[in-house]
Amino acid sequence: MMKETAANYVFNFDALILGCATILLCLIIQALFVMLVTSKFKTGVRNLINGDRWMLAQVVFFAGILMLLISHLVQIYVWGLALTLFDIIPNQHQAMVFAGSTYTTVGFVTDPLPVHWQLIAVIMAASGFFSFGWSTAVMFLLSQALFPSEK
């Protein structure tokens, strides 16, 4: 019987398929939150600034940032749920904490993944990396609406 090692799973098709399906769902979630923030919150901030309602514009600005943060929490939940539903990490709490640690690329927990599923951690980290970059760009757009003279 062959011992299970990481070398046996350099290319794990199951991890790739699940990872790609989950990252696609996360991109859809991110896109929906970005559309909400750019269409409603950016317009709201701009209208409030034009109406000299600077304090209320600040509140809407921070609400938009909060919505972007919520999008990341939802995506972490989706990753944790995928890990649990496919019995990769049976403990739901452990799956969510690992998903948060990996998605944010902080890596503060020990890797509980079976060897043949470790590729999914790389895909999860890439998902978070790109989603955070996208959110940063949107926050920049909101800032431009809040401080139009700084363009």
Secondary structure, 3 states (H helix, E strand, C coil): CCCCCHHHHCCCHHHHHHHHHHHHHHHHHHHHHHHHHHHHHHHHHHHHHHCCCHHHHHHHHHHHHHHHHHHHHHHHHHHHHHHHHCCCCCCHHHHHHHHHHHHCCCCCCCCCCCHHHCHHHHHHHHHHHHHHHHHHHHHHHHHHHHCHHHC
